[in-house]
Amino acid sequence: MQNSQQNSQWNAQRDPRRNPQRNSPNGPTLIVSVQRACRLLAALERRGGQATAKQLARDTQIPLPTTYHLLRTLLQEGMLLNAFGHYMQPPAAPELPTCVPASEKSAPEDWLERISRHLSATTYAALYRDGEVEVFARSRNTPEALTATPVLFGSAAHAHAAGQCLLARLTDAQRRDHFRRHPVFPLTPYTVPDTGTALRRLSEITPFQPVVEVQEFAMGYASAAVPISVGGAFAAISLCVPANRAHQLRSLTAQLNDRAEAALRAGSLRGDA
């Protein structure tokens, strides 16, 4: 009896239909979960880098509960981002030495980290490149509400100070093109409700002046951004504080602007971003 059970187990292990972790008795071991995760990533790529779990499950014919499980794993591993139910590919990190002192070019976050400690605020940097708003560096104390969905900065640039700062420097035609690709939608009760309102507001922002917002991007937070130019790219250095510190934004923004100008005057910024 024992030998019969052992033979049955051995046959099950060798049969790819009964043991899906093998593609053939003599072939390499293939983990089905890995295969399915790769299929999800490929499907996401085909959809332009953004899709819901239901869309990915339908495209790959993977059961929806399994799809959710795999997507959670990919999120934990940093291979995907989730913005309000839409799974996205993380933006490729640009070469970051363009907005930090020369001695810190190998670790741009260190520069932001020092500013963060000085201001007791989250700090991060964004740029407008290839028609998209990207966060490319941030301090380590960035709150969960922001770090959980960093790519949301691209699709909701109308809501946060860094995005508004960058979009204000575009032409009206460029802004309209951006909103065709990233329609305006409210994230909080304080967010502009539609494209027309967003366009009017952006047209009123002086392109080279700091921008502030309170609870437009995330409830409980306020942010400010100062614009800088790096070669031919528009960039912004931004800070974020709890909303109960919104009354400090003017002072904090002035200090942030002084730090950014000091880096520019130091001549340590390159124009090859």
Disulfide bonds with the S-S distance in Angstrom:
none
